[in-house]
Amino acid sequence: MRLRQRTPTRLPIGFRPCGWPFPSSGEPVLRALPDGGLQHLHFGPAALPGRLAAGQGTVGRDIDLETARSCAHDAVLNCLAAAVQAVGDLDRVRIVQMLVLVASTPDFGEQSQVANAASELLIEVLGENGRHARTAIGVAGLPLNSPVEIQMVITAA
């Protein structure tokens, strides 16, 4: 099988896939652990570089569902920026699996709705390469009082 040559996608300053602001590759926002062809990306606070998070605290007590969904958008945009750093080209990014941790009250049961915001954005930006296995879990708290944390496994398509 012969691989076709691809021209790397250059990300211009202010790049906005499907209208969403794409973080620049400034301060590192991830821990990447190469594992053969896979990259394991881990993201803490759901804030874009140079911008405060959409909310802080616990979903169901301090912030509402829509704010939590916005935090998930920000976190997944951070993931995409780091994924491009890892594989070198947005067109080559393929999402294998995503874990979404939502700091939420015991009676909040819509963690999957928070995670849906991240999943929908990945599919919107990456098309078929954005389809993935996913787990959404409610937790008592997250570092830096972040309402959402995302871990991804990606590979180069």
C-alpha positions as CSV (number, residue, x, y, z in Angstrom):
1,M,0.0,0.0,0.0
2,R,1.4,3.4,-0.9
3,L,0.7,6.4,1.2
4,R,-0.2,9.6,-0.6
5,Q,1.8,12.7,0.2
6,R,-0.1,15.4,2.0
7,T,0.6,19.1,2.3
8,P,0.5,20.1,5.9
9,T,-2.3,22.4,6.9
10,R,-0.9,25.7,8.0
11,L,-3.0,27.3,10.8
12,P,-3.1,31.0,10.3
13,I,-3.4,33.3,13.3
14,G,-7.1,33.6,14.3
15,F,-8.0,30.3,12.5
16,R,-11.6,29.5,13.3
17,P,-12.7,26.0,12.3
18,C,-16.5,26.2,11.7
19,G,-16.5,29.6,13.4
20,W,-14.8,28.4,16.7
21,P,-11.7,30.2,17.9
22,F,-8.6,28.0,17.7
23,P,-6.0,28.4,20.4
24,S,-2.5,29.3,19.3
25,S,0.3,27.0,20.2
26,G,1.7,29.2,23.0
27,E,2.1,27.8,26.5
28,P,1.8,24.0,26.5
29,V,-1.7,23.0,27.6
30,L,-1.3,19.2,27.6
31,R,0.6,16.1,28.6
32,A,1.2,14.0,25.5
33,L,2.3,10.4,25.9
34,P,3.2,8.8,22.6
35,D,2.2,5.1,22.4
36,G,3.1,3.8,19.0
37,G,0.8,5.5,16.6
38,L,-1.5,6.9,19.4
39,Q,-1.2,10.1,21.4
40,H,-2.7,10.4,24.8
41,L,-3.7,14.0,25.5
42,H,-4.8,15.2,28.9
43,F,-6.3,18.7,29.6
44,G,-7.1,20.3,32.9
45,P,-8.8,23.7,33.1
46,A,-11.3,24.3,30.3
47,A,-9.9,27.7,29.4
48,L,-8.5,28.9,26.1
49,P,-5.0,30.4,26.3
50,G,-5.3,34.1,27.2
51,R,-8.9,33.8,28.2
52,L,-10.6,32.9,31.5
53,A,-12.7,29.7,31.5
54,A,-16.4,30.2,30.8
55,G,-17.1,29.1,34.3
56,Q,-15.5,27.7,37.4
57,G,-17.0,25.5,40.1
58,T,-19.4,22.6,40.3
59,V,-22.1,22.0,37.7
60,G,-25.5,22.0,39.3
61,R,-24.4,24.3,42.0
62,D,-22.1,27.1,40.7
63,I,-22.7,26.9,37.0
64,D,-25.5,25.7,34.8
65,L,-25.6,23.2,32.0
66,E,-25.1,25.7,29.1
67,T,-22.0,27.2,30.8
68,A,-20.6,23.7,31.3
69,R,-21.2,22.9,27.6
70,S,-19.3,26.1,26.8
71,C,-16.4,24.9,29.0
72,A,-16.5,21.6,27.1
73,H,-16.2,23.5,23.8
74,D,-13.1,25.4,25.2
75,A,-11.5,22.2,26.4
76,V,-12.0,20.4,23.2
77,L,-10.5,23.3,21.2
78,N,-7.5,23.1,23.5
79,C,-7.4,19.4,22.6
80,L,-7.5,20.1,18.9
81,A,-4.7,22.6,19.1
82,A,-2.5,20.1,21.0
83,A,-3.5,17.3,18.6
84,V,-2.3,19.5,15.7
85,Q,1.0,20.0,17.5
86,A,1.2,16.2,18.0
87,V,0.5,15.1,14.5
88,G,1.4,18.2,12.5
89,D,-1.7,18.7,10.5
90,L,-5.4,19.2,11.3
91,D,-6.4,17.0,8.4
92,R,-4.5,14.1,9.9
93,V,-6.1,14.3,13.4
94,R,-8.4,11.3,14.2
95,I,-10.1,11.0,17.5
96,V,-10.1,7.5,18.9
97,Q,-11.5,8.0,22.4
98,M,-12.5,10.8,24.7
99,L,-13.0,10.9,28.5
100,V,-15.0,13.8,29.8
101,L,-14.9,14.5,33.6
102,V,-17.6,16.9,34.8
103,A,-17.3,18.3,38.4
104,S,-20.9,18.1,39.4
105,T,-23.3,17.8,42.3
106,P,-24.6,14.3,43.2
107,D,-28.0,15.1,41.9
108,F,-26.8,16.4,38.5
109,G,-27.3,13.7,35.9
110,E,-26.6,15.4,32.6
111,Q,-22.9,14.8,32.3
112,S,-23.5,13.2,28.9
113,Q,-25.1,16.5,27.7
114,V,-21.9,18.3,28.7
115,A,-19.8,15.7,26.8
116,N,-22.1,16.0,23.8
117,A,-21.0,19.6,23.3
118,A,-17.4,18.4,22.9
119,S,-18.3,15.4,20.7
120,E,-20.5,17.5,18.4
121,L,-17.8,20.1,17.9
122,L,-15.2,17.3,17.1
123,I,-17.5,15.9,14.4
124,E,-18.3,19.4,13.1
125,V,-14.6,20.3,12.7
126,L,-13.1,16.9,11.7
127,G,-16.0,15.1,10.0
128,E,-15.6,11.3,10.1
129,N,-12.2,11.7,11.8
130,G,-14.0,13.3,14.8
131,R,-16.2,10.3,15.5
132,H,-15.0,8.5,18.7
133,A,-15.8,6.3,21.6
134,R,-16.7,8.4,24.7
135,T,-17.2,8.2,28.4
136,A,-18.7,11.0,30.5
137,I,-18.3,10.8,34.3
138,G,-19.4,13.0,37.1
139,V,-16.8,13.7,39.8
140,A,-16.7,15.6,43.1
141,G,-14.1,18.1,42.0
142,L,-11.4,18.9,39.5
143,P,-8.0,20.7,39.7
144,L,-8.1,24.5,39.7
145,N,-11.9,24.4,40.3
146,S,-12.5,23.6,36.6
147,P,-15.9,22.2,35.8
148,V,-14.7,20.1,32.8
149,E,-11.6,18.1,32.1
150,I,-11.0,16.1,28.9
151,Q,-8.6,13.3,28.1
152,M,-8.3,12.1,24.5
153,V,-6.6,9.4,22.6
154,I,-5.8,10.5,19.1
155,T,-3.9,9.1,16.1
156,A,-2.8,10.4,12.7
157,A,-5.2,9.5,10.0
